[in-house]
Amino acid sequence: MSSLKRIAGIAFAAGAFVMSLPLAHAAGDDDIFLALRDAARRNDANQAAQLAARLPNYAIPSYVDYYRLKPRLKDAAGMEIRDYLARYDGEAIADRLRNDWLLELGKKRDWTVFDEQLPLYVVNDDTQVKCYALMSKLAKGSTVAEEARALLVSPKDYGEACPALITTLVESGQFNADDVWAQIRLAAENNQVAVARRLAPLAGGDEKRVAAAIESPVVFVARGVGSGRAERETYLVALGRAAKQSPEQAANALSMRAADKLTAREQAIGWAQIALQSSYKLEPEAASYWSKAQGAPLSQEGQQWKVRIALRNEDWKAVKANIDQMPAALRNDPAWVYWRGRALQAEGKREEARELYRSIADQFHFYGQLATEELGQKISIPQTASPVTMTELSGVASNAGLRRALKFFAMDLRFEGVREWNWELRRMKTEREYLAAAEFARQNNVLDRMVNTSDRTRSEHDFDQRFPTPFRDVMYKTTQALGMDMAWVYGLIRQESRFVMHARSHVGASGLMQLMPATARYVAKKIGMNDFDHGQVNQIDTNIQLGTNYLNMVLNDLDGSQALATAAYNAGPGRPRAWRSTLPRVVEGAIFAETVPFSETRGYVKNVLSNATYYAALFEGKPQSLKARLGTVAPKGMVQSELP
């Protein structure tokens, strides 16, 4: 049954719950609120207090009081903070303030209050808070080294807390020089110079020389390896950075000028650094570099790229061995569950492989779909849950947090709106509540929340919520005129904007199909839209027409491969052409997708084509094949007779 028919079957006026919400508010008050928010973000306590005083009856008092308190949090009395937390207990913004307070308590090393407040912190997704939590355990004599190693994987999130944790671990004897240099290399790999500088003295290194190794690596490597461990380790940092520019030159420096001055372990670390950068460039030498890196400690990024290069070469024995070497948390990621299954299958261990496929085949994502096909089935739409009732919808419509979210969405404060929405989802106890909340989002035209909310269900499903088709008349007309696959275009929009009509990315892309200004102008000119003005880019018809035409252009340029064209839409057409040029042979589309060098584009290709497969199943009313949609990717110029 279509979603429109299901809605019509619910005995209430579709707009009733929208009109009952207190979304209307004096525009002047909203302007003051936005100014208050900005003042708090600047930590301007005086202006925040003045602005807050002008909003005594604002619709969302918890945020007014939060923005009044936040700039003073460092010096605020504990009683005032506790009063706020008690007054707004159970609200998302109270949990946010507790997060802020925990950071301040950690900076002050006030472990007594920190330990009292930490169990009350619900979201608990802040890496710095987690680092402070381990410092608190350390202060009580606990052994936390293994927990710390598992946590410390993303230096961009370290802030003040995580380097402080590493310092404390070194002082307590729980971290040694190996741990610190591993963290310095990880910081260098992620271009976090400040983190590397701060950690260097902990392992006997010189912070200025470590910074020079990161910022001027070619010059540093040319000077050769110095004496002592710290100098050798700093050289390895520079070697990894130099490899970003030229893996070949870095490899020559290591093998011809430095090897005899480094221990076997240090040489392996050097080769691992080079192998990772060579992998990003999809060079044929990457596999050889990885073979020389045996025994080197690897970052999570390194562990995964070691598998991807083996996968690209269809070296299934190495794929399995390298996945088996991953830590359990990484090894159990659906990606590596699926590819380990493929490796077992290649060894003839079909039942072991099928067991792995079965473990993820019920998951509605790229790898779940691929696993389903390996089990001999195609991708179909699960049975639709019974329609949301008026009682169920009424329950979510009265939810104060969801109503706050709608207020924020109406003010284009999407960050705050999403936080409020997701907080309320976290408190829901049944899948029926998710379906009702998704329907509530639909009726208030917040389609991204509808999609994300419906995506949470595991036993009751509504794929009309998960895969909506707004503006279908415009989309059908445009795709038909171009001979395009409408399911693919919808799959791309679902990934690009989640149907937020005025979405704007951090790089300036706009609208449903997230068009960059230069791309929009180029396509408009190519299709004869001579009166195009960039102000039109968010108009539905124009955005769909320009975006679909551009997608069609890159599809034709890339031999009709949806995998390549999807990558091109995200990363620009030149990059997929370069990536395919490095292929030694024809590869299946899933392997191409898995080995896209850019993490954002890699996830994008997988999600778009997974989405498109479900859309096709909805449109055609029959099972589909993701593998067929992915097809194969061949090096440019390979003739058809060479294809498998």
C-alpha positions in Angstrom: 0.0 0.0 0.0 1.4 3.4 -0.9 2.3 5.8 1.9 -0.4 8.3 0.7 -3.0 5.6 0.9 -1.9 4.6 4.4 -2.1 8.2 5.6 -5.5 8.6 4.0 -6.6 5.6 6.0 -5.8 7.3 9.3 -8.9 9.0 10.7 -7.6 12.5 11.3 -6.8 15.6 9.4 -3.2 15.4 8.2 -2.2 18.9 9.3 -3.8 18.7 12.8 -0.6 17.9 14.6 1.3 20.5 12.8 -1.1 23.3 13.7 -1.3 22.3 17.3 2.5 22.9 17.9 3.7 26.1 19.4 6.0 26.9 16.5 4.8 30.4 15.9 6.7 32.9 18.0 7.4 36.6 17.7 10.1 37.0 15.0 11.8 39.6 17.2 12.2 37.1 20.0 13.7 34.5 17.6 16.2 37.1 16.4 17.2 37.8 20.0 17.5 34.1 20.6 19.8 33.7 17.6 21.9 36.6 18.9 22.0 35.0 22.3 23.2 31.7 20.8 26.0 33.6 18.9 27.1 35.4 22.1 27.3 32.2 24.0 29.4 30.6 21.2 31.8 33.6 21.5 31.9 33.1 25.3 30.6 36.7 25.7 29.0 36.3 29.1 27.9 39.9 29.5 26.1 40.1 26.2 24.6 36.6 26.7 23.2 37.7 30.1 21.7 40.9 28.6 20.1 39.1 25.7 18.7 36.3 27.9 17.1 38.9 30.1 15.0 40.0 27.1 13.5 36.5 26.7 11.7 35.9 29.9 8.9 33.9 28.2 10.6 32.4 25.3 9.2 29.1 23.9 12.4 27.1 24.8 13.5 28.4 28.2 16.0 25.6 28.7 18.1 26.9 25.8 17.9 30.5 27.0 19.2 29.4 30.4 21.8 27.2 28.8 23.2 30.0 26.7 23.1 32.3 29.7 25.2 29.8 31.8 27.5 28.3 29.2 29.9 31.3 28.9 30.3 31.4 32.7 30.6 27.6 33.2 34.3 27.7 34.0 33.7 29.9 37.1 30.1 29.1 37.9 29.3 27.7 41.3 28.5 24.0 41.4 25.1 24.8 43.0 24.1 26.9 40.0 25.0 24.2 37.6 23.2 21.5 39.7 20.1 23.7 39.8 20.1 24.0 36.0 20.5 20.2 35.7 17.7 19.5 38.1 15.4 22.1 36.5 15.7 20.6 33.1 16.4 17.0 34.0 15.6 14.6 31.1 16.1 17.2 28.4 18.8 17.0 25.7 20.3 20.3 26.5 20.8 19.3 30.2 22.8 16.4 29.0 24.8 18.8 26.8 25.5 21.0 29.8 26.6 18.0 31.8 29.0 17.2 29.0 30.4 20.7 29.2 30.7 20.5 33.0 32.5 17.2 32.8 35.1 18.8 30.6 35.6 21.6 33.1 35.8 19.1 36.0 38.3 17.1 34.1 40.5 20.2 33.4 40.4 20.9 37.1 41.1 17.3 38.0 38.0 17.4 40.3 37.6 13.6 40.2 35.1 13.5 43.1 32.4 15.5 41.3 33.5 14.1 37.9 32.9 10.6 39.0 29.5 11.6 40.5 28.4 13.2 37.3 29.8 10.8 34.7 27.2 8.0 35.2 24.5 10.6 34.6 25.9 11.6 31.2 23.6 9.8 28.8 25.0 10.4 25.3 28.6 9.8 26.5 30.1 10.3 23.0 32.8 12.8 23.8 36.3 11.5 23.4 37.8 14.0 25.8 35.3 13.1 28.5 36.3 9.4 28.0 40.0 10.4 28.3 39.3 12.2 31.6 37.3 9.2 32.8 40.4 7.0 32.3 42.5 9.7 34.1 40.1 9.4 37.0 40.6 5.7 37.1 44.3 6.1 36.9 44.2 8.5 39.9 42.7 5.6 41.9 45.4 3.2 40.8 43.5 1.3 38.1 45.2 -0.3 35.1 43.7 1.4 32.0 46.4 1.0 29.3 44.4 -1.4 27.1 41.2 0.8 27.3 43.4 3.8 26.4 44.9 2.1 23.3 41.4 1.2 22.1 40.2 4.8 22.7 43.1 6.8 21.3 42.6 6.4 17.5 41.5 9.8 16.3 43.9 12.6 17.3 41.6 15.4 15.9 39.3 14.6 18.8 42.0 14.7 21.6 41.7 18.3 22.8 43.4 18.9 26.1 42.2 15.7 27.8 43.8 12.9 25.7 47.4 14.2 25.6 47.0 14.7 29.4 45.9 11.1 29.7 48.9 9.9 27.6 51.2 11.9 29.9 49.6 10.4 33.0 49.9 6.9 31.5 53.6 7.4 30.8 54.2 8.8 34.3 52.4 5.8 35.9 54.5 3.3 33.8 51.4 2.0 31.9 52.5 3.5 28.5 56.1 3.1 27.2 58.0 4.8 24.4 56.5 2.5 21.9 53.0 3.7 22.8 54.0 7.3 22.6 55.7 7.1 19.3 52.8 5.2 17.9 50.6 8.1 19.0 53.0 10.6 17.4 52.9 8.7 14.1 49.1 8.6 14.3 49.0 12.4 14.9 51.4 13.0 12.0 49.3 10.7 9.8 46.3 12.9 10.6 48.1 16.2 10.3 47.7 17.0 14.0 51.0 18.8 14.5 50.1 20.3 17.9 49.3 16.8 19.4 52.6 15.4 18.0 54.6 18.3 19.5 53.0 17.9 22.9 53.7 14.2 23.0 57.3 14.2 21.7 59.1 15.0 25.1 57.3 12.1 26.7 59.4 9.7 24.6 62.6 11.7 24.7 61.9 13.5 21.4 62.3 17.1 20.6 59.0 18.9 19.8 60.6 21.3 17.3 62.3 18.5 15.4 59.0 16.4 15.4 57.2 19.5 14.0 59.9 19.9 11.4 59.5 16.2 10.4 55.8 16.7 9.9 56.0 20.1 8.2 59.1 19.7 6.1 59.5 16.0 5.7 61.4 15.8 2.4 64.2 18.1 3.8 64.2 16.1 7.0 64.5 12.8 5.3 67.3 14.1 3.0 69.4 14.8 6.1 69.4 11.2 7.0 68.9 9.2 10.2 70.4 10.7 13.4 71.7 8.8 16.4 69.6 7.5 19.2 66.1 6.2 19.3 64.3 9.5 19.4 66.1 10.7 16.2 65.3 7.4 14.5 61.7 7.6 15.4 61.5 11.2 14.3 63.0 10.2 11.0 60.2 7.6 10.6 57.6 10.3 11.2 59.2 12.4 8.4 59.4 9.3 6.2 55.7 8.7 6.5 55.0 12.4 5.7 57.4 12.4 2.7 55.6 9.3 1.3 52.5 11.4 1.0 54.3 13.3 -1.8 56.2 10.3 -3.3 56.1 6.8 -1.9 58.8 5.8 -4.4 61.2 8.4 -3.2 60.5 7.5 0.4 61.0 3.8 -0.4 64.4 4.6 -2.0 65.4 6.7 1.0 64.5 3.9 3.4 66.1 1.0 1.4 69.2 2.7 0.1 70.2 5.2 2.8 68.5 4.4 6.1 67.9 0.7 6.5 71.3 -0.1 8.0 70.8 2.6 10.7 67.4 1.3 11.8 66.4 -1.8 13.7 64.3 -4.5 12.0 61.2 -3.3 13.8 61.9 0.3 12.8 62.3 -0.7 9.2 59.0 -2.5 9.3 57.3 0.7 10.7 58.9 2.7 7.9 57.6 0.4 5.2 54.1 0.5 6.8 54.2 4.3 6.6 55.1 4.1 2.9 52.6 1.3 2.2 49.7 3.3 3.6 50.5 6.3 1.4 51.1 4.1 -1.6 47.7 2.4 -1.0 46.0 5.8 -1.0 47.5 6.3 -4.5 46.5 2.8 -5.6 50.0 2.1 -6.7 50.9 -1.4 -7.8 53.9 -1.3 -5.4 51.6 -1.0 -2.4 51.4 -4.8 -1.9 55.1 -5.2 -2.0 55.5 -2.4 0.6 53.0 -4.1 2.9 54.9 -7.4 2.6 58.0 -5.6 4.0 55.9 -4.1 6.9 55.3 -7.5 8.6 55.3 -7.1 12.3 54.8 -3.3 12.3 52.1 -1.9 14.6 49.4 -0.5 12.4 46.8 2.2 12.9 43.2 1.2 12.1 43.5 2.9 8.8 46.6 0.9 8.0 45.0 -2.4 9.0 42.1 -1.7 6.7 44.2 -0.6 3.7 46.4 -3.6 4.0 43.3 -5.7 3.4 42.0 -3.4 0.6 45.2 -3.7 -1.4 45.1 -7.5 -1.1 41.4 -7.3 -2.1 42.2 -5.2 -5.1 44.8 -7.8 -6.2 42.2 -10.6 -5.5 44.8 -12.2 -3.1 42.2 -13.9 -1.1 44.7 -15.7 1.2 46.1 -12.3 2.2 42.6 -10.8 2.6 41.7 -13.5 5.1 45.1 -13.3 7.0 45.0 -9.5 7.2 41.4 -9.4 8.5 42.2 -12.1 11.0 45.0 -9.8 12.4 42.5 -7.0 13.1 41.3 -6.3 16.6 38.0 -7.9 17.3 36.0 -4.7 17.2 37.3 -3.9 13.7 37.1 -7.4 12.5 33.4 -7.6 13.4 32.5 -4.6 11.2 30.1 -5.8 8.5 32.6 -4.8 5.8 35.2 -7.2 7.1 32.7 -9.9 8.0 31.6 -9.9 4.3 35.0 -9.8 2.8 36.3 -12.5 5.2 33.3 -14.6 4.0 34.4 -14.0 0.4 38.0 -15.0 1.3 36.7 -18.3 2.9 34.5 -18.9 -0.1 37.6 -18.5 -2.4 39.3 -21.2 -0.3 36.4 -23.5 -0.8 35.1 -23.2 2.8 31.6 -22.5 1.7 29.7 -23.3 4.9 32.0 -21.1 7.0 31.5 -18.3 4.5 27.7 -18.8 4.5 27.7 -18.6 8.3 29.3 -15.2 8.1 26.9 -14.0 5.3 24.0 -15.1 7.4 25.2 -13.1 10.4 24.8 -9.8 8.4 22.2 -10.6 5.7 19.3 -9.2 7.7 21.0 -5.8 7.9 19.7 -3.2 5.4 23.0 -1.8 4.1 25.5 -2.4 1.3 27.2 -5.5 3.0 23.9 -6.9 4.1 22.7 -6.8 0.5 25.9 -8.3 -0.8 25.7 -11.1 1.8 22.1 -11.8 0.8 23.1 -12.3 -2.8 26.0 -14.6 -1.8 23.3 -16.7 -0.1 21.5 -17.0 -3.4 18.8 -14.5 -2.9 18.0 -11.1 -4.3 17.2 -7.8 -2.6 13.6 -7.4 -1.8 11.4 -5.1 0.3 10.4 -6.6 3.7 6.7 -6.8 4.7 5.3 -3.4 5.6 4.3 -2.9 9.2 0.7 -2.1 10.0 -0.1 1.6 9.6 0.5 4.0 12.4 -2.7 4.6 14.4 -4.1 8.0 15.4 -3.4 7.1 19.0 0.3 6.3 18.3 0.7 9.5 16.3 -1.0 11.5 18.9 1.5 10.2 21.5 4.6 11.4 19.6 2.9 14.7 18.6 2.6 15.6 22.2 6.3 14.9 22.8 7.9 18.1 24.1 11.4 17.3 22.7 10.1 16.6 19.2 8.2 19.8 19.3 11.3 21.7 20.3 13.0 20.0 17.4 10.4 21.3 15.0 10.8 24.8 16.4 14.5 24.6 15.7 14.0 23.2 12.2 11.6 26.1 11.5 14.4 28.5 12.5 16.9 26.6 10.3 18.8 25.5 13.4 19.4 22.0 12.2 22.1 21.1 14.6 19.9 21.8 17.6 16.9 20.3 15.9 18.6 17.0 15.2 20.0 16.8 18.7 16.5 17.3 20.2 15.0 14.8 17.8 17.6 12.1 18.3 17.5 12.5 22.1 13.8 11.7 22.1 14.4 8.7 19.9 16.9 7.4 22.4 14.2 7.4 25.0 11.7 5.5 22.9 11.2 1.9 23.9 9.3 0.3 20.9 9.7 0.2 17.2 6.1 1.4 16.9 7.2 4.6 18.5 9.9 5.0 15.8 7.4 4.4 13.0 5.0 7.0 14.6 7.8 9.5 15.0 8.8 9.0 11.4 5.2 9.6 10.3 5.1 12.7 12.5 8.2 13.9 10.7 6.7 13.2 7.3 3.6 15.3 8.2 5.8 18.1 9.2 7.9 17.8 6.1 11.1 17.0 7.9 11.9 14.1 5.6 15.5 13.6 6.8 14.2 12.9 10.3 11.6 10.6 8.8 14.3 8.6 7.0 16.7 8.4 9.9 14.0 7.5 12.4 12.5 4.8 10.3 16.0 3.4 9.6 16.2 2.4 13.3 13.6 -0.3 13.2 14.8 -3.9 13.1 11.6 -6.0 13.0 8.8 -3.7 11.8 9.6 -1.8 8.7 8.1 0.9 6.5 10.2 1.3 3.4 8.0 4.1 2.1 9.3 6.0 5.1 12.9 4.9 4.6 12.9 5.5 0.9 10.6 8.4 0.1 9.9 9.8 -3.3 8.9 13.5 -3.1 8.6 15.5 -6.3 8.1 12.2 -8.2 6.2 13.9 -11.0 9.2 16.2 -11.7 11.7 13.4 -11.2 9.8 11.0 -13.5 9.6 13.6 -16.3 13.3 14.5 -16.0 14.7 11.0 -15.8 12.4 9.8 -18.6 13.6 12.5 -21.0 17.2 11.5 -20.3 16.7 7.8 -20.2 18.0 7.7 -16.7 17.4 5.2 -13.9 15.1 7.1 -11.5 15.9 4.7 -8.7 19.6 5.6 -8.9 18.8 9.4 -8.9 16.6 9.0 -5.8 19.3 6.9 -4.2 21.8 9.7 -4.8 19.4 12.4 -3.4 18.8 10.3 -0.3 22.5 10.2 0.4 23.2 13.8 -0.7 20.6 15.8 1.2 18.2 13.4 2.9 15.5 15.5 1.0 16.3 18.7 2.9 15.4 21.1 0.1 17.6 24.0 1.3 20.5 21.8 2.4 23.9 23.5 2.1 27.2 21.7 2.6 30.3 23.1 4.2 31.8 23.5 0.7 28.8 25.4 -0.7 26.8 22.7 -2.5 23.1 23.5 -2.5 19.7 21.9 -2.7 18.4 18.3 -3.0 21.1 17.2 -5.3 23.8 19.3 -3.6 25.1 21.2 -6.7 28.3 23.3 -6.5 27.9 26.8 -8.0 30.4 26.2 -10.8 28.8 22.8 -11.7 25.3 24.4 -11.7 26.5 27.1 -14.1 28.3 24.7 -16.3 25.4 22.3 -16.7 22.9 25.2 -17.2 25.0 26.4 -20.1 25.4 22.9 -21.6 21.6 22.3 -21.6 20.7 25.7 -22.9 19.3 27.2 -19.7 20.5 30.7 -20.7 18.6 32.6 -18.1 19.9 30.6 -15.2 20.8 32.5 -12.0 22.4 30.7 -9.1 19.6 31.9 -6.9 17.4 29.3 -8.7 19.5 26.4 -7.6 17.3 25.6 -4.6 14.1 25.6 -6.8 13.0 22.0 -6.9 12.5 21.7 -10.7 15.8 23.5 -11.5 17.8 21.6 -8.9 16.6 18.2 -10.2 17.0 19.2 -13.8 20.6 20.4 -13.3 21.6 17.6 -11.0 20.1 14.8 -13.1 21.7 16.2 -16.3 25.1 16.4 -14.6 24.7 12.8 -13.4 23.9 11.7 -16.9 26.9 13.5 -18.3 29.3 11.8 -15.9 27.6 8.4 -16.5 28.1 8.8 -20.3 31.7 9.9 -19.8 32.4 6.8 -17.7 31.0 4.1 -20.0 27.7 3.8 -18.3 29.1 2.6 -14.9 26.9 3.7 -12.0 29.8 2.9 -9.6 32.2 5.2 -11.4 29.6 7.9 -12.1 28.5 7.9 -8.5 32.1 8.4 -7.4 32.4 11.1 -9.9 29.3 13.0 -8.7 30.9 13.1 -5.2 34.6 13.5 -6.0 34.6 15.0 -9.5 35.0 13.1 -12.7 38.8 13.3 -12.9 39.4 11.2 -9.8 37.4 8.1 -10.8 39.1 8.2 -14.2 42.5 8.2 -12.4 41.4 5.4 -10.0 40.3 3.1 -12.8 43.5 3.8 -14.7 45.5 2.1 -12.0 43.5 -1.1 -12.2 45.6 -4.1 -13.2 42.6 -6.0 -14.5 38.8 -5.9 -14.5 37.4 -5.9 -11.0 33.9 -6.4 -9.7 32.2 -3.2 -8.7 32.1 -4.0 -5.0 35.9 -4.3 -5.0 36.2 -1.0 -6.8 33.8 0.6 -4.3 35.8 -0.8 -1.3 39.1 0.5 -2.6 38.1 4.1 -3.4 40.9 6.1 -1.7 38.7 8.9 -0.3 36.7 7.7 2.8 33.8 10.0 2.1 33.5 8.9 -1.5 33.9 5.3 -0.6 31.0 5.5 1.8 29.0 7.6 -0.6 29.3 5.1 -3.5 28.2 2.2 -1.2 25.3 4.1 0.2 24.0 5.5 -3.1 24.0 2.2 -4.9 22.5 0.4 -1.8 19.7 3.0 -1.8 19.2 2.7 -5.5 18.7 -1.1 -5.2 15.9 -0.6 -2.6 14.3 2.1 -4.7 14.3 -0.1 -7.7 12.7 -2.9 -5.7 10.0 -0.5 -4.6 9.4 0.9 -8.1 9.4 -2.4 -10.0 7.8 -4.5 -7.3 10.3 -7.3 -7.6 13.7 -8.4 -6.1 16.8 -6.6 -7.4 20.5 -7.3 -7.6 23.1 -4.9 -6.1 25.9 -6.9 -7.7 24.3 -6.3 -11.1 24.0 -2.6 -10.4 27.7 -2.4 -9.3 28.7 -4.3 -12.4 32.5 -4.5 -13.2 35.0 -1.7 -13.5 37.7 -2.1 -16.2 40.8 -0.1 -16.9 40.1 2.5 -19.6 40.5 1.1 -23.1 40.0 -2.5 -22.2 37.9 -4.1 -25.0 34.8 -6.0 -24.4 36.4 -9.4 -25.2 38.7 -8.9 -22.3 35.9 -8.5 -19.8 35.0 -11.5 -17.6 
